[in-house]
Amino acid sequence: MILSYWEKQTYFNNINLLVIGSGIVGLNAAIDYKTRFPKAKVLVIERGVLPNGASTKNAGFCCFGSVSELKDDISHIEENTVWQTVLLRYKGLNKLRKLVKDNIISYQQLGGFEVFESKTEFEACADIISCFNKKMKETLGLKNVYTVDKNKIKQNGLSGFKYCIKNNFEGQINTGNMMHALLGITYQKGISILNNMEVDKIQDTKTHVEIYFKNNLSIKSKKVIIATNGFAKQLLPDLDVKPARAQVLVTSPIKNLKLEGAFHYQQGYYYFRNIDNRVLFGGGRNLDFKGEETIDMQLTEIIQNKLEQILKKNILPKQNYKIEQRWSGIMGIGSEKKPIIKHISKNVVCAVRMGGMGVAIGSLVGQMAVDELEGRQRNL
Ligand SMILES: Cc1cc2nc3c(=O)[nH]c(=O)nc-3n(C[C@H](O)[C@H](O)[C@H](O)COP(=O)(O)OP(=O)(O)OC[C@H]3O[C@@H](n4cnc5c(N)ncnc54)[C@H](O)[C@@H]3O)c2cc1C
């Protein structure tokens, strides 16, 4: 790629911060940096035509923890870390809702509903509701976060599920609107976003960072934030983060669809909601953990078939519908269920490993990446 004088001068000279990845984390990092340093030249680099990881592919659940998910987390993660992550998720959501107004992202607090088939599994969760409510009160200041909901399954026309626990504070958004709005704010702030450019490698010379692209271009930036999440290993092979594909389908519009709220099933491995009177249903990664550890955005028969089967039997029994769309996105996970925000070298910080929490946590992680870059105390 040979640049003109104008291209070089306008986009590539004297860059103060270059952000790699235009997902929710990368955009928030760029916005936060430019807000703190209005005169800085900030450039966001994205390999896709659109952000091409998870931020435009997700289910839009503003979830900060269901009972079975947190119970499972506490069984293998230090308990304080689990509640700290809940706090980050909740604060991240509030930050997102402050930056992008509720009506723009279609935020609705319709509740989160965890559904169970097994009495034993339900009782194991129901038994700890009061203890978790106490913890939620201490951590978030919210009263009675979880309650048993005896009517929801019938009211929403579900079948096969027998028990339900409600998170009274869970919300949902329109993911497309959120990303469109974040991109709009990024442009308004005078930040450039260049798409279809894939970073191949970076080198920190201590005075600046050299960025090499797949198209043979190389440029300099004073500082770099890597926000490539599930793709992080390509630039940072030693990091404890690996890709985890998540597959989704959406039905045709359904007359009188009763579904309302954000539904979780099997510790959140399955999730479904109503979007424009259609069902969005995703999950099933637990059917093939190894196979789904990939950056390939293909769909697989084993998971799509299972989604269709549960959809037909449990979510839309005796209803006519078609599957109109299917897609997948790539998350970043690792041995610990919390983001990695750290210096890679003097002028390079990474902010990756959002797991299935990025809608909630991503805005705050963007800000924390800038804190880390600037050597500031993180202020939760
Ligand atoms: C199907 C699905 C459902 C989900 N549902 C939810 C949900 O309901 N609630 C929730 O909180 N979370 C959910 N998540 C997770 C959430 O979407 C992610 O945690 C979040 O979007 C991660 O944001 P990010 O900015 O870290 O990464 P991403 O959005 O993946 O952004 C990383 C970007 O980096 C770009 N990139 C990668 N490598 C390079 C390179 N070398 N050069 C240039 N660019 C590069 C990619 O193209 C990508 O756009 C879901 C995820 C999926 C896939």
PDBQT file of the ligand as one rigid body, heavy atoms in Angstrom, charges set to zero:
ROOT
HETATM    1  C1  LIG A 401     -23.134 -14.994  19.976  1.00  0.00    +0.000 C 
HETATM    2  C2  LIG A 401     -22.646 -14.186  21.132  1.00  0.00    +0.000 A 
HETATM    3  C3  LIG A 401     -23.540 -13.817  22.141  1.00  0.00    +0.000 A 
HETATM    4  C4  LIG A 401     -23.107 -13.033  23.206  1.00  0.00    +0.000 A 
HETATM    5  N1  LIG A 401     -24.026 -12.559  24.095  1.00  0.00    +0.000 NA
HETATM    6  C5  LIG A 401     -23.637 -11.701  25.055  1.00  0.00    +0.000 A 
HETATM    7  C6  LIG A 401     -24.602 -11.105  25.898  1.00  0.00    +0.000 A 
HETATM    8  O1  LIG A 401     -25.793 -11.315  25.745  1.00  0.00    +0.000 OA
HETATM    9  N2  LIG A 401     -24.170 -10.290  26.894  1.00  0.00    +0.000 N 
HETATM   10  C7  LIG A 401     -22.827 -10.010  27.075  1.00  0.00    +0.000 A 
HETATM   11  O2  LIG A 401     -22.482  -9.264  28.008  1.00  0.00    +0.000 OA
HETATM   12  N3  LIG A 401     -21.906 -10.514  26.239  1.00  0.00    +0.000 NA
HETATM   13  C8  LIG A 401     -22.272 -11.345  25.236  1.00  0.00    +0.000 A 
HETATM   14  N4  LIG A 401     -21.346 -11.855  24.382  1.00  0.00    +0.000 N 
HETATM   15  C9  LIG A 401     -19.941 -11.474  24.574  1.00  0.00    +0.000 C 
HETATM   16  C10 LIG A 401     -19.658 -10.054  24.091  1.00  0.00    +0.000 C 
HETATM   17  O3  LIG A 401     -20.227  -9.843  22.820  1.00  0.00    +0.000 OA
HETATM   18  C11 LIG A 401     -18.141  -9.853  24.040  1.00  0.00    +0.000 C 
HETATM   19  O4  LIG A 401     -17.602 -10.115  25.324  1.00  0.00    +0.000 OA
HETATM   20  C12 LIG A 401     -17.744  -8.428  23.643  1.00  0.00    +0.000 C 
HETATM   21  O5  LIG A 401     -18.391  -8.041  22.452  1.00  0.00    +0.000 OA
HETATM   22  C13 LIG A 401     -16.242  -8.349  23.463  1.00  0.00    +0.000 C 
HETATM   23  O6  LIG A 401     -15.917  -7.073  22.985  1.00  0.00    +0.000 OA
HETATM   24  P1  LIG A 401     -14.432  -6.761  22.555  1.00  0.00    +0.000 P 
HETATM   25  O7  LIG A 401     -14.386  -5.364  22.103  1.00  0.00    +0.000 OA
HETATM   26  O8  LIG A 401     -13.493  -7.179  23.633  1.00  0.00    +0.000 OA
HETATM   27  O9  LIG A 401     -14.123  -7.778  21.367  1.00  0.00    +0.000 OA
HETATM   28  P2  LIG A 401     -14.691  -7.862  19.875  1.00  0.00    +0.000 P 
HETATM   29  O10 LIG A 401     -16.028  -7.313  19.741  1.00  0.00    +0.000 OA
HETATM   30  O11 LIG A 401     -14.468  -9.270  19.425  1.00  0.00    +0.000 OA
HETATM   31  O12 LIG A 401     -13.713  -6.885  19.089  1.00  0.00    +0.000 OA
HETATM   32  C14 LIG A 401     -12.400  -7.250  18.724  1.00  0.00    +0.000 C 
HETATM   33  C15 LIG A 401     -12.163  -6.667  17.336  1.00  0.00    +0.000 C 
HETATM   34  O13 LIG A 401     -10.772  -6.807  17.010  1.00  0.00    +0.000 OA
HETATM   35  C16 LIG A 401     -10.700  -6.997  15.608  1.00  0.00    +0.000 C 
HETATM   36  N5  LIG A 401      -9.378  -7.585  15.337  1.00  0.00    +0.000 N 
HETATM   37  C17 LIG A 401      -8.930  -8.783  15.747  1.00  0.00    +0.000 A 
HETATM   38  N6  LIG A 401      -7.651  -8.971  15.363  1.00  0.00    +0.000 NA
HETATM   39  C18 LIG A 401      -7.292  -7.846  14.676  1.00  0.00    +0.000 A 
HETATM   40  C19 LIG A 401      -6.078  -7.441  14.029  1.00  0.00    +0.000 A 
HETATM   41  N7  LIG A 401      -4.988  -8.213  14.022  1.00  0.00    +0.000 N 
HETATM   42  N8  LIG A 401      -6.048  -6.227  13.397  1.00  0.00    +0.000 NA
HETATM   43  C20 LIG A 401      -7.164  -5.406  13.394  1.00  0.00    +0.000 A 
HETATM   44  N9  LIG A 401      -8.328  -5.764  14.022  1.00  0.00    +0.000 NA
HETATM   45  C21 LIG A 401      -8.384  -6.964  14.653  1.00  0.00    +0.000 A 
HETATM   46  C22 LIG A 401     -11.865  -7.934  15.324  1.00  0.00    +0.000 C 
HETATM   47  O14 LIG A 401     -12.236  -7.917  13.972  1.00  0.00    +0.000 OA
HETATM   48  C23 LIG A 401     -12.937  -7.400  16.256  1.00  0.00    +0.000 C 
HETATM   49  O15 LIG A 401     -13.797  -6.479  15.617  1.00  0.00    +0.000 OA
HETATM   50  C24 LIG A 401     -21.726 -12.652  23.315  1.00  0.00    +0.000 A 
HETATM   51  C25 LIG A 401     -20.828 -13.050  22.329  1.00  0.00    +0.000 A 
HETATM   52  C26 LIG A 401     -21.281 -13.792  21.231  1.00  0.00    +0.000 A 
HETATM   53  C27 LIG A 401     -20.287 -14.183  20.166  1.00  0.00    +0.000 C 
ENDROOT
TORSDOF 0
